[in-house]
Amino acid sequence: MRFATDTGGTFTDLVIERDGRLHLFKSPTVPSNPVEGVLGAFAVASEAFGMSREELLSQGRQFIHGTTHAINAIVTGRVAKTALLVSEGHPDILLLREGGREKPFDHTVRYQRAFIPRTRTFEVPGRLTAQGSELRPFDEEAVVRIAQQLRDDNVEAVAVSLLWSIIEPGHELKVEEILREHLPDVPVTLSHRLNPSLREYRRTIATAIDASLKPLMDRYIGGLEMAMKDAGFSGQVLVLTSQGTMVDADEIRRAPILALNSGPSMAPIAGHFVSATEATEHDAIVFDTGGTTFDVSLVRGGRVPFTHESWLGRPYQSDLTGFPSVDVKSVGAGGGSIAWVDDGGVLHVGPQSAGSVPGPVCYNAGGTEPTVSDAALVLGYIDPDYFLGGSIRLNMEAASAAISEKVAKPLGLSTEAAALAVLEVWTENMVQAITDITVNQGIDPTTACIIGGGGAAGLNAVRIAARMGCPTLLIPEVGAGLSAAGAVVSDVGRGYRRLFVTNSEEFDADGVRDTLAELKAQAEAFAEKVGASEAAIEIDYFAEARYAHQVWEIDVAISPDDLSKPDATDNLRAAFHDAHERIFAFRDEDSMVEVIAWRAQVRCEVAKTKELRIAGEAGATGADRSRKAYFANVGHTEVPIHTFEKLMPEVVKTGPAIVESRFTSIVIPPGVTFRRSSSGNLVVEPGAAAASISIAS
């Protein structure tokens, strides 16, 4: 057996791979102790399998864990007391950052404080030039004095980011040697080793984040491994990374920044898996709607795109991570998002969430604020007696009262119209997030399929697809646990980066060949370490390139073989022009192309799963039922209820209807056609839904 978990803000998803089929389970997340929520999910699974939790865990050979522990620590300020060592004369790298502002002329917005304050920032005498030669000698005695001060100040971690260490790392290595001698128990992160980026701020912020997380993640990973071992698991523990792969738990201890956005990065991996077997469109939009957040990502031309622009909060009002990761945009719009009316009588949904504690009003666990889930229950979209397969009984009366009192009355609407308005505002928030990422990546939604996942996705997936103009909506059979399912089919892997500047007019073929050879050697060493067979290894290469005088680079997929041929320059230029036109809708073939850095992404296949199919679950009913549901422009109407796993393949049906599983309800508006494909995915053609989308009055 293989286990994969994704710890969300409301529920912890567990997917178990057993005999080539998947089993999905959910359990409430425990915010104060995420490991307890994971073990709770195993308790639910063991009961379903008719065995003890210890017996279930003892049969597992691999446990894959996705966690928000690292990002939560940064958001809440629970990171280690960290010091930053920089080159003399440059103590304000983290304060000045890159100088941007979201609203340049709004001076009421306070500038973000430095991630590590000046009081814990120390200047190291010594300076290297951009060519790597020593301009001013390294002052070893000064660093010894700094180390002594760090010890006196009880510093828990140290980040070291010196100028031009990416060209010549000698000074950073000397600092590390001194710190190891004087502070042997304090973890140290060196910028040239972690993130060899040309951009000083991005290299430094990534180093600072990584160092600040090391003590925390070391304790968390150690506690997770110990808890799993005590509970009966003796297999391999892997942790998901923000680069769409997974690594051994020890790798996270060495570089915890890898786990910064580990859970959300798996949804596009699952989306890529589904789109490759089901979709006819070239591109796919993937969204994952949980209880707390809405995550949207892409599959572009068969690849999951990366970004170097991941923020820890609002753009320019927070810090960049400075580290390449899967491009995922998250907004506070989940099933637990709270609906509220402001003093001006305007309805808002989120970003506040009821979370797992106390949860929506309908959970009957102490929640008092109306949420999206309460609105969906009032509209008849959720069966109050079949939520999570009947493990939680929802309180319809309490949900209706909360919507009526706090939304309907302030807006002067009926309770049903107010509930529908909540879902429509919620949908618009999501549509804006999808629009932002598709436009930024040069994707036309009307020519892309859209893939919906997450427990709350089905409530408005058809509406989202119709608003975006997507011709096809796919909801996988395992969609309610999309990220955890992505973990099951993800690869063990790691990304590596090397700085090497060249251009199309003075192309340094030897330098490029040597750089790519270094990256290949690193990738193969990683694969050898994890024990992957040669047939299971795949390495993708990218050039970070731009037109001459452009400020920012884009990732361009390249082939080392193409760059070793006599026409290497033409191959590079052609690949860049195509990528640039796809993103920005124009190309300038007369301009020189500059490459700043090169990247390799190694993937080692470990999954045996060939289909994201859920094995038949006990308690699922095959008998179609019906109940009343409320739709815009229609009102209350009796609609058939289809059980997802019992739908006959390739039989086309027409809405209104609701397709239910133990973990989700998929709302099909009137006139919309849907079918279950032979691969087990729900395939919806949402065009007719557009006519049914309007604010009720």
C-alpha positions, 0 to 999 in steps of 0.5 A: 500500500501507498498512502498520500495525505493533504492537510487542508484548512478544513479537512485532511484528505487521505488517498490509499493506493491498494492493488492499483485502485484508490480509496479516498477518506477525509477527516477534520484537520486539527490546526493545533496539531496537523499530525493528529488530523493525519492520524484521524484520517487513518482511523477513518480508513482503518474502520472502512477496511475493517482492521485496526489503524496499526494493522493498516499502517503496517501494510504501507510501504510509502507515506507521502505527506503534503503540508502547509506547516511551513507557510503557516509558520511564516504567515503567523510569525512562528519561525526561528530567531534568524540572523542574516549575514550580508556583504559590508555596505548592503544591510538593507537587501530585505528592506528595499527588496525590488522597490515595487508597489501595487499602487505607486501613488497610494502612500497610506500603504505601509511598506513591508518590514524586512523579513529579518530585521536590521537588529539581526542583520550583520555586515561581513567585511570582504568583497568579490567582483562580478567576475569572482575576483577578490576586491577586498579581502575577507575578514575572518576575525570580524566573522568570528566576532559576529558568531560570538554575538549570535551565540550571545543573542541565542540566534536559532538559525543563520542565513548567509547571502554575500554579493557574487557568491554565485560566481565565486562561493569562497567567502560564503564557504569561509563564513559557514566554516567559522559558524560551524566551529562557533555555533555547531548546533545552529543551522546555516543556509548559504545562498549560492547553494540554495538558490543561485539566482542573479537577483540579489533580493530573491536569492537573499529572501529565499535563503532567509526563509529557508534558514528561518524554517529549519528548526521548525521543520526539523521538529515537525518532520521528526515528530511526524516520522515518530508519530507514524512509527509509533502508530505502526508505519515502518515504510518510507516517508516522503514530503511533497514540494512546491516544485510538483514532486516529492522528496525524502523527509531528510531533504526537507530538513536540509532545504525546508523552503521546498515544502513552502507550498507543498499541498497546492502544487499537487492539483496541477499534477493530478490535472496533468494526469487527467488531461493527458488521458481525457482532454482533447484541448491543448491547455487545461485550467485546474482548480481545487476548491477546499474548505478554506482556499481556492487554488488555480493552476495550469497545464500548458502544452502538456507541461505544468508551468513554474513561476518565480513570482510566488508571494507570501501575501499580497503582491508588493505588500509581502515578500517573494519566496524567491524560489521557483515553484509550480505556478499556483494562485490561491484566494480565500474562497472555499466552502467555509468562506464566510458571507457578510454584508458591509455597511453599504449593503454590499455582499462579500464572500471571504476571505475569512473562513470558518475553517474546521473549527468551529466550521460552517453553521450547518456543522452544528459545532459552534459556528455562527457566521453563514458560509458557502456550505450553508448557502449550498445546503439551503439551496438543496445542493447538499444532502444533509444526511449524506455529507462525508458519506453520512459521517456528519449530519448537517443542520438545515434549520440552523443554516437557513436561519443564519443565511436569512438573518445575516444575508437575506434581511440586510439585502432585502432578498428571500432566503433562497435568493440570498443563498444563490447570491452568496454562491454567485459572488463566490463564483465571481471571486474565483473567476477573477483568480482564473482570469488573472492566471490564464491571461498572465500565461497567454491562455485563452480559456475558450480553447482550454478544458477546465478541471475541477477538484476539491470537496467544494468544487462541484457546487459551482464548477459548471458556473465557473466553466460557463463564465470562462467559456471553457468548452469542457469541464472535467471532474475526476472520480477522485476530484474531491481529493485532487491534491492527495491524488496528485501526490499518489501519481507524482514523481520523486524529484528535485530542481537544480539551477545554474547561473551562466549568462550568454546570448544568441549573438555571442553564444558560448556553446562550450559554456552552455554544454558544461553548465547543462552537464553540471545540471545533469550530473546533479540530477543523476546523483539525486536519482541514484540516491533515491534508487531510481532505475535508469528507465524511470528517470526523466530530466527536463531542461529550461533556459531562463531567457529574455530579449535584450534589455528586458527586465524579466526572464521567462522559462523556455523548455530546451533540449541539450541535444538541440543546443549541442548542434551547429544550429544551436543558436537558431534552436534557442532563438526559435524556442524563445520566440515561440514561448514569448509569443505564447505568453505575450502575444508577440515575437521580435525575431530581430532582437537578441536573446539573452539567457541568464540561468539554466535549470534542470528538473529531475523526476523519478517515477515511482507510481504504479497507478495508471488511472485515478479511479476510486474503488467501490466504497461501502455504503454507496447507493446505486438507486437514483433519488430526487430532491428539491433544489433551487436554480436561478430563473427556475426557482424550486424544482425536483431534480434527480440525484445520481450517484457518481460511481454508479453512473453508466459510462458514456450515457449522456444526461441533461440537467438539472441534476445533482451528481453525488459521491461520499465527498462532493455534490456536483450541481448540473444546471438546467439544460447542461449535458453531462456523462461519465466517461469510460475513464471514470471522469464526469465530463460536462459541456457547460455552454447552456449554464451561462443562461442560468447564471444571474443574481436572483431578485 
